[in-house]
Amino acid sequence: MFSYFYQAPLVKSSTEECEVVRTDGELIGSVQRYFNSTLHRIIDLLIGRNNLIVRVKAMDSESSMVIDAYTEMAMIKKPDYYIHFLSRDWKGTTFHAR
């Protein structure tokens, strides 16, 4: 089994791309938080404590997007999580976790 690590940004609202590296130093890909628009980013900062409408994308070592994920927040119930696979063996598969 391999171990992977990345250095998270200092600020939670950062959209900086974070490289994912194996313990032997091989670059596996990267992970990045992003927003659909500047308005979404402002709303998320002011109301959602940087967790409301942020999306996460994962890229492979060739910078091709592999995963697009987001959380669907609800006021009363627990949030739903969606993970969309965009390439490789699981292309077109979506996981929905509650």
N, C-alpha and C positions, 0 to 999 in steps of 0.2 A: 504494500500500500504506500502511496506517495503522500507527502505532506506539502501543503501549499501555504503561502503567506502573502500578504499585501500590507502596505502602510496606509492606513486610513487617513484622510485629510484631518487637519486640526479643527476645522469648523464643520459642523454637521451639515450646513446648507451648501457646502462647496460642491461644485460640479466638476471638480478636477478628476481626470482619468487616473485610476490607480492600477498599476501593473500587478499581475498575479504571477508569482515566481515559485518554482519548485525548490525544495531544499538544496538541490544540486546546482541551483543558479539558472536553470533553464526558464526562459520566459514562456508562460503558458498562454497569456492573454491579458485582458484588462477588464475592469469593472468601473462603471461611471454612473453617477446619479444625473438625471436630467429632467427638464420640465418641458411641456409642450409649447409654452409661451412665457414671455416675461410676466404677464399678468398672473399666470398660474404660480410662478415663483414668488411673486409679492404676496399673493393670498396665502400660500403655504407658509411663508415666513411669518406673516402677521397672525394668522388664525390657526394654522395646523402644526406649529412648532416643528417645521421642516419634516413632517411625516404624512401630511394629508393627501397631496396629489403628486408627489414625486414619483418618477419612474426610474427604473434601473436597467441598464443594458450591459451585456457582457460580450466582449469581442474575443476572437481567437488571436493567435500570434500573428496572423496576416491582416489584422484589423477588420475582419469581416464580422458583422454582428451575428451572434449565435443565440442570444437570449434577450428578450424584452419582457420585463416584469413590472407589475404595479400592484398597489394595494387599493382596494375599493373600501373606503371608510364609510361607516354608518354611525348615526348619532346614538342609537340605542343598542344595537347588537354588535357583536365582535366583527372585526374587519374580515373581508375575503381577500385572498391573495391569488393572483393570476400570473402564471409563468408561460410565455409563448416561446417555443423552440423554432428558430428560423433556418436552421441548416443541420447538416449531418444526418445521423440515423433517425432522430426524432423530429425531423422537419415537419411542420404543420401541427404538431401535438401541443395541446394546451393543458396545463395542470391548473386546477381550481381547488384551492385549499381553504377550508373554513375553520 
